[in-house]
């Protein structure tokens, strides 16, 4: 791999690891210092490798340079020395002897500690996801801005406000206790769920699917399974849900980047291995008495991987949606339930159900009505798809709706 391609790849995989370890070492008040040291490490790599070539072990080279830059910062910055925690300040009389633990175990422990710090309920959901993307996934400011359809300046402000809030609240970056995990797991699960959803139902103007966000959410969920305290049924349910959805990645988008409805997907493109992984974790989630929304959504996603379209499949999906809405109502779940309702009770009955929702500010509400009115009232179907187009910001989604209109107009 050439140096031009290697650096960005290593930045995505190693930046987050080193930052997590240094943040755990320095504390919440010095996140920016940790980020600066790691960014400077990669800048040095870019300059040095372009002259001397790529070292035999690039990752080890980065770790060594990061350690040395950290020691140099500790030695020359007296203000930092005065503020740094006692554990660091007095762990060694000689900063040359001070050792930074970048072992696999400490990296995993540090990332877990960072995850529970970031998922603190004192900061907003958008801020949690933005911090997770930035600190735990190695996403740049522009990438986060693209994901949320906001400006870089808005992302800077969001990240800075979140960091300041964590500092003001005196939140410590440390291995979560049993009580912290019990109280904070739901927030952590929700953050990872939202991160995955942001990728799977992308609001980006250029794409309806951001695989990179989905893969990062899966990676972080797998990280939770590395720790016995967070290796719980709900974690397996969440991971199962992600695997089932991911199995249909290749069938969801056509070569023009347009969304393909479930009914129109080529099921030969579904990833059988990911479906098997989803089933495995769904079975593991069945231990214990807790029933979360992730269990129900994973079960719904499982039935969507059943290629045979029959009454049993859609009746099961409908009942699961009914239970899900009892546990936690959401507009998207209600819309999706209506689709399964149409499969069981017919489109005419589903139109009545859909219009009860009155989600007049949601483009997918109108696209659902467009689908339901197809074969019942062509002009109303077209009208609803036109409403959906007016309310959509994603060009890829707009193109999808236009395709449906073209099909209706040529019938």
C-alpha positions as CSV (number, residue, x, y, z in Angstrom):
1,X,0.0,0.0,0.0
2,X,1.4,3.4,-0.9
3,X,2.0,6.0,1.7
4,X,-0.8,8.2,0.3
5,X,-3.3,5.4,1.0
6,X,-1.7,4.0,4.1
7,X,-1.8,7.3,6.2
8,X,-5.6,7.8,5.9
9,X,-6.3,4.2,6.7
10,X,-4.1,4.2,9.7
11,X,-5.6,7.5,10.8
12,X,-9.0,5.9,10.8
13,X,-7.9,2.8,12.7
14,X,-5.2,4.1,15.1
15,X,-6.1,7.7,15.8
16,X,-9.1,6.7,17.9
17,X,-7.0,4.2,19.9
18,X,-4.2,6.5,20.8
19,X,-6.6,9.4,21.6
20,X,-8.7,7.1,23.9
21,X,-5.6,6.0,25.8
22,X,-4.2,9.6,26.2
23,X,-7.7,11.0,27.1
24,X,-8.0,8.3,29.8
25,X,-4.5,9.2,31.0
26,X,-4.9,13.0,31.0
27,X,-8.6,13.4,32.0
28,X,-11.5,15.2,30.5
29,X,-9.9,18.6,30.9
30,X,-7.1,17.8,28.5
31,X,-8.9,16.1,25.6
32,X,-7.6,18.8,23.2
33,X,-4.0,18.1,24.3
34,X,-4.5,14.4,23.5
35,X,-5.9,15.2,20.1
36,X,-3.1,17.6,19.3
37,X,-0.4,15.1,20.2
38,X,-2.0,12.4,18.1
39,X,-2.6,14.8,15.2
40,X,1.0,15.9,15.4
41,X,2.1,12.2,15.4
42,X,0.3,11.7,12.0
43,X,1.7,14.9,10.6
44,X,5.2,13.7,11.5
45,X,4.4,10.3,9.9
46,X,3.3,12.0,6.7
47,X,6.5,14.2,6.5
48,X,8.9,11.4,7.6
49,X,7.5,8.6,5.5
50,X,7.4,10.7,2.3
51,X,11.2,11.1,2.7
52,X,12.4,7.9,4.3
53,X,9.7,5.5,3.1
54,X,7.2,3.5,5.1
55,X,8.7,1.7,8.2
56,X,8.5,-2.0,8.5
57,X,5.8,-1.8,11.2
58,X,3.9,1.5,10.7
59,X,1.5,1.0,13.6
60,X,4.4,0.4,16.1
61,X,6.2,3.4,14.6
62,X,3.1,5.6,15.3
63,X,2.8,4.3,18.9
64,X,6.5,5.0,19.6
65,X,6.3,8.5,18.2
66,X,3.1,9.2,20.1
67,X,4.7,8.0,23.4
68,X,7.7,10.2,22.8
69,X,5.6,13.3,21.9
70,X,3.6,12.8,25.1
71,X,6.8,12.5,27.2
72,X,8.1,15.7,25.6
73,X,4.9,17.5,26.3
74,X,5.0,16.4,29.9
75,X,8.6,17.6,30.3
76,X,8.3,21.0,28.7
77,X,4.8,22.1,29.7
78,X,4.9,23.2,33.4
79,X,1.3,24.4,33.4
80,X,0.2,21.0,32.2
81,X,2.4,19.3,34.9
82,X,0.6,21.4,37.6
83,X,-2.8,20.4,36.4
84,X,-2.3,16.8,35.5
85,X,-3.6,14.1,37.8
86,X,-1.5,12.8,40.7
87,X,-1.3,9.3,39.2
88,X,0.6,10.6,36.2
89,X,2.5,13.3,38.0
90,X,4.0,11.0,40.6
91,X,4.0,7.7,38.8
92,X,7.6,8.3,37.8
93,X,10.2,10.9,39.0
94,X,11.7,10.8,35.5
95,X,9.5,11.5,32.5
96,X,11.9,9.6,30.4
97,X,10.9,6.5,32.4
98,X,7.2,7.2,32.2
99,X,5.5,4.6,30.1
100,X,2.3,4.9,28.2
101,X,0.3,1.7,27.9
102,X,-0.8,1.1,24.3
103,X,-1.4,-2.6,24.7
104,X,-4.5,-4.1,23.1
105,X,-6.1,-4.6,26.5
106,X,-5.6,-1.0,27.6
107,X,-6.7,0.3,24.3
108,X,-10.0,-1.6,24.6
109,X,-10.4,-0.5,28.3
110,X,-9.7,3.1,27.3
111,X,-12.2,3.1,24.5
112,X,-14.9,1.6,26.7
113,X,-14.2,4.3,29.3
114,X,-14.4,6.9,26.6
115,X,-17.7,5.5,25.3
116,X,-19.4,5.8,28.7
117,X,-18.0,9.3,29.2
118,X,-19.2,10.4,25.8
119,X,-22.6,8.8,26.4
120,X,-23.3,10.9,29.5
121,X,-26.9,12.1,29.6
122,X,-25.8,15.6,30.5
123,X,-25.0,16.2,26.8
124,X,-27.5,16.0,23.8
125,X,-27.9,12.9,21.6
126,X,-26.4,14.8,18.6
127,X,-23.4,15.8,20.7
128,X,-22.9,12.2,21.9
129,X,-22.9,10.9,18.3
130,X,-20.6,13.7,17.2
131,X,-18.1,13.0,20.0
132,X,-18.3,9.3,19.3
133,X,-17.6,9.9,15.6
134,X,-14.7,12.2,16.4
135,X,-13.0,10.6,19.3
136,X,-14.0,6.9,19.0
137,X,-14.2,6.6,15.2
138,X,-11.6,9.0,14.0
139,X,-14.0,11.0,11.8
140,X,-12.9,14.5,10.8
141,X,-15.0,17.6,11.2
142,X,-16.1,17.7,7.6
143,X,-17.2,14.1,7.6
144,X,-19.3,14.7,10.7
145,X,-20.7,17.9,9.1
146,X,-21.7,15.8,6.0
147,X,-23.3,13.2,8.1
148,X,-25.5,15.7,9.9
149,X,-26.1,18.1,7.0
150,X,-24.6,21.0,9.0
151,X,-21.6,23.3,8.5
152,X,-18.1,22.6,9.9
153,X,-18.6,25.6,12.2
154,X,-21.7,24.0,13.7
155,X,-19.8,20.8,14.3
156,X,-16.9,22.7,16.0
157,X,-19.4,24.5,18.3
158,X,-21.3,21.3,19.1
159,X,-18.1,19.4,20.0
160,X,-16.7,22.3,22.1
161,X,-20.0,22.7,23.9
162,X,-20.1,19.0,24.7
163,X,-16.5,19.0,26.0
164,X,-17.1,22.0,28.1
165,X,-20.3,20.5,29.6
166,X,-18.4,17.3,30.5
167,X,-15.7,19.4,32.1
168,X,-18.2,21.5,34.0
169,X,-20.0,18.4,35.2
170,X,-16.7,17.0,36.4
171,X,-17.1,13.8,34.5
172,X,-14.1,11.5,34.8
173,X,-12.8,9.2,32.1
174,X,-12.5,5.9,34.0
175,X,-13.5,2.3,33.8
176,X,-17.2,2.3,34.4
177,X,-18.3,0.6,37.6
178,X,-21.1,-2.0,37.7
179,X,-23.6,0.7,38.9
180,X,-22.4,3.1,36.1
181,X,-22.9,0.4,33.5
182,X,-26.4,-0.5,34.8
183,X,-27.4,3.2,34.7
184,X,-25.5,4.2,31.6
185,X,-25.9,1.2,29.3
186,X,-29.2,2.4,27.9
187,X,-27.7,5.7,26.9
188,X,-24.7,4.0,25.3
189,X,-26.9,1.6,23.4
190,X,-29.0,4.4,22.2
191,X,-26.0,6.4,21.0
192,X,-24.7,3.4,19.0
193,X,-28.2,2.7,17.7
194,X,-28.5,6.3,16.5
195,X,-25.0,6.2,15.0
196,X,-26.0,3.1,13.0
197,X,-29.3,4.6,12.0
198,X,-27.6,7.8,10.8
199,X,-25.6,5.6,8.4
200,X,-28.4,3.2,7.4
201,X,-31.1,5.9,6.9
202,X,-28.6,8.6,5.9
203,X,-29.8,12.1,5.6
204,X,-26.8,13.1,3.5
205,X,-27.6,15.0,0.3
206,X,-25.5,12.6,-1.7
207,X,-26.3,9.2,-0.4
208,X,-29.1,7.2,1.3
209,X,-26.6,4.8,2.9
210,X,-23.3,5.6,4.8
211,X,-21.7,2.2,5.3
212,X,-18.8,3.7,7.1
213,X,-21.1,5.0,9.9
214,X,-22.8,1.6,10.2
215,X,-19.5,-0.3,10.3
216,X,-18.2,2.0,13.1
217,X,-21.4,1.4,15.1
218,X,-20.9,-2.4,14.7
219,X,-17.2,-2.1,15.8
220,X,-18.1,-0.1,18.9
221,X,-20.9,-2.6,19.8
222,X,-18.5,-5.5,19.4
223,X,-16.2,-3.5,21.8
224,X,-19.0,-3.7,24.4
225,X,-18.9,-7.5,24.1
226,X,-15.2,-7.5,25.0
227,X,-16.1,-6.5,28.6
228,X,-18.0,-9.0,30.8
229,X,-20.0,-6.1,32.4
230,X,-21.3,-4.9,29.1
231,X,-21.6,-8.4,27.5
232,X,-25.4,-8.5,28.2
233,X,-28.5,-9.7,26.3
234,X,-29.3,-6.1,25.1
235,X,-25.8,-5.8,23.6
236,X,-26.4,-9.0,21.6
237,X,-29.8,-7.8,20.5
238,X,-28.4,-4.5,19.3
239,X,-25.6,-6.2,17.4
240,X,-28.1,-8.7,15.9
241,X,-30.2,-5.8,14.7
242,X,-27.2,-4.2,13.0
243,X,-26.1,-7.5,11.3
244,X,-29.6,-8.2,9.9
245,X,-29.8,-4.7,8.5
246,X,-26.3,-4.8,7.2
247,X,-27.0,-8.0,5.4
248,X,-29.2,-6.1,2.9
249,X,-26.6,-3.3,2.2
250,X,-25.9,-4.4,-1.4
251,X,-29.6,-4.8,-2.3
252,X,-30.8,-1.5,-1.0
253,X,-29.1,0.9,-3.5
254,X,-29.0,0.7,-7.3
255,X,-26.1,1.8,-9.5
256,X,-27.5,5.3,-9.5
257,X,-27.4,5.6,-5.7
258,X,-31.2,5.4,-5.5
259,X,-33.0,3.6,-2.7
260,X,-34.6,0.3,-3.6
261,X,-37.8,-0.6,-1.7
262,X,-37.8,-3.8,0.2
263,X,-40.3,-5.4,-2.2
264,X,-38.0,-4.7,-5.1
265,X,-34.7,-5.9,-3.7
266,X,-32.8,-8.7,-5.3
267,X,-32.5,-11.1,-2.3
268,X,-29.7,-12.9,-4.0
269,X,-27.6,-9.9,-3.0
270,X,-28.4,-10.4,0.7
271,X,-25.3,-11.4,2.7
272,X,-26.0,-14.9,4.1
273,X,-23.0,-14.8,6.5
274,X,-24.2,-11.6,8.2
275,X,-27.7,-13.1,8.5
276,X,-26.1,-16.1,10.3
277,X,-24.2,-13.7,12.6
278,X,-27.5,-11.9,13.3
279,X,-29.3,-15.1,14.2
280,X,-26.4,-16.2,16.5
281,X,-26.6,-12.9,18.5
282,X,-30.4,-12.9,18.4
283,X,-30.3,-16.3,20.1
284,X,-27.7,-15.0,22.7
285,X,-30.0,-12.1,23.4
286,X,-32.8,-14.4,24.5
287,X,-31.2,-15.1,27.9
288,X,-32.6,-13.3,30.9
289,X,-35.9,-11.7,31.4
290,X,-35.3,-8.2,30.0
291,X,-37.1,-7.3,26.8
292,X,-35.8,-4.1,25.1
293,X,-36.7,-2.3,22.0
294,X,-33.5,-3.7,20.5
295,X,-34.8,-7.2,21.0
296,X,-38.0,-6.4,19.2
297,X,-36.3,-4.5,16.4
298,X,-33.8,-7.3,15.9
299,X,-36.7,-9.8,15.7
300,X,-38.4,-7.6,13.1
301,X,-35.2,-7.4,11.1
302,X,-34.9,-11.2,11.3
303,X,-38.2,-11.7,9.7
304,X,-37.2,-9.3,6.9
305,X,-34.3,-11.6,6.1
306,X,-36.8,-14.4,5.4
307,X,-37.0,-14.4,1.6
308,X,-40.4,-16.2,1.4
309,X,-43.2,-13.6,1.4
310,X,-46.2,-15.1,3.3
311,X,-48.9,-14.3,5.8
312,X,-46.9,-15.8,8.8
313,X,-44.0,-13.5,8.1
314,X,-46.0,-10.3,8.0
315,X,-48.3,-11.2,10.8
316,X,-45.2,-11.8,13.0
317,X,-43.7,-8.4,11.9
318,X,-47.0,-6.6,12.6
319,X,-47.3,-8.1,16.1
320,X,-43.7,-7.2,16.9
321,X,-44.3,-3.6,15.8
322,X,-47.4,-3.5,18.0
323,X,-45.3,-4.5,21.0
324,X,-42.5,-2.1,20.0
325,X,-44.8,0.9,19.9
326,X,-46.1,-0.1,23.4
327,X,-42.6,0.0,24.7
328,X,-41.3,3.1,22.9
329,X,-43.3,5.0,20.4
330,X,-41.5,6.6,17.4
331,X,-42.9,8.0,14.2
332,X,-40.6,5.8,12.0
333,X,-41.7,2.7,13.8
334,X,-45.3,3.7,13.3
335,X,-44.7,4.3,9.6
336,X,-43.0,0.9,9.3
337,X,-45.8,-0.8,11.2
338,X,-48.3,0.6,8.7
339,X,-46.3,-1.0,5.8
340,X,-46.6,-4.4,7.5
341,X,-50.3,-3.7,8.3
342,X,-50.9,-3.2,4.6
343,X,-49.3,-6.6,4.0
344,X,-51.7,-8.3,6.5
345,X,-54.9,-6.2,6.2
346,X,-54.5,-4.8,2.7
347,X,-53.7,-1.3,1.3
348,X,-57.1,0.2,1.7
349,X,-57.2,-0.5,5.5
350,X,-53.6,0.6,5.8
351,X,-54.4,4.0,4.3
352,X,-56.9,4.6,7.1
353,X,-54.1,3.6,9.6
354,X,-51.5,5.8,7.9
355,X,-53.7,8.9,7.8
356,X,-54.3,8.7,11.5
357,X,-50.5,9.3,12.0
358,X,-50.7,12.9,10.5
359,X,-46.9,13.1,10.1
360,X,-47.3,16.0,7.7
361,X,-43.7,17.1,8.1
362,X,-42.2,13.8,7.3
363,X,-41.4,13.0,3.6
364,X,-41.5,9.3,4.3
365,X,-45.1,9.7,5.5
366,X,-46.1,10.9,2.0
367,X,-44.0,8.3,0.3
368,X,-45.8,5.6,2.3
369,X,-49.1,7.1,1.2
370,X,-47.8,7.2,-2.3
371,X,-47.1,3.4,-2.1
372,X,-50.4,2.6,-0.5
373,X,-52.4,4.6,-3.1
374,X,-50.6,2.8,-5.9
375,X,-53.1,0.5,-7.7
376,X,-56.0,2.3,-5.8
377,X,-55.8,5.9,-6.9
378,X,-53.0,6.7,-9.3
379,X,-53.4,10.5,-9.2
380,X,-53.4,10.5,-5.3
381,X,-50.3,8.3,-5.4
382,X,-48.5,10.7,-7.7
383,X,-49.6,13.7,-5.5
384,X,-48.2,12.1,-2.4
385,X,-44.9,11.3,-4.0
386,X,-44.7,14.9,-5.2
387,X,-45.3,16.1,-1.6
388,X,-42.5,13.8,-0.5
389,X,-40.1,15.3,-3.1
390,X,-40.8,18.8,-1.9
391,X,-40.0,17.9,1.6
392,X,-36.8,15.9,0.9
393,X,-33.3,17.3,1.0
394,X,-31.5,14.2,-0.3
395,X,-31.1,14.2,-4.0
396,X,-30.8,10.4,-4.0
397,X,-34.1,10.1,-2.3
398,X,-35.7,12.7,-4.6
399,X,-34.5,10.7,-7.6
400,X,-36.1,7.5,-6.1
401,X,-39.5,9.3,-5.7
402,X,-39.3,10.6,-9.2
403,X,-38.7,7.1,-10.5
404,X,-41.9,6.0,-8.8
405,X,-43.8,8.9,-10.3
406,X,-42.4,8.0,-13.8
407,X,-43.6,4.4,-13.3
408,X,-47.1,5.5,-12.3
409,X,-47.4,8.0,-15.2
410,X,-46.4,5.4,-17.8
411,X,-49.0,2.8,-16.5
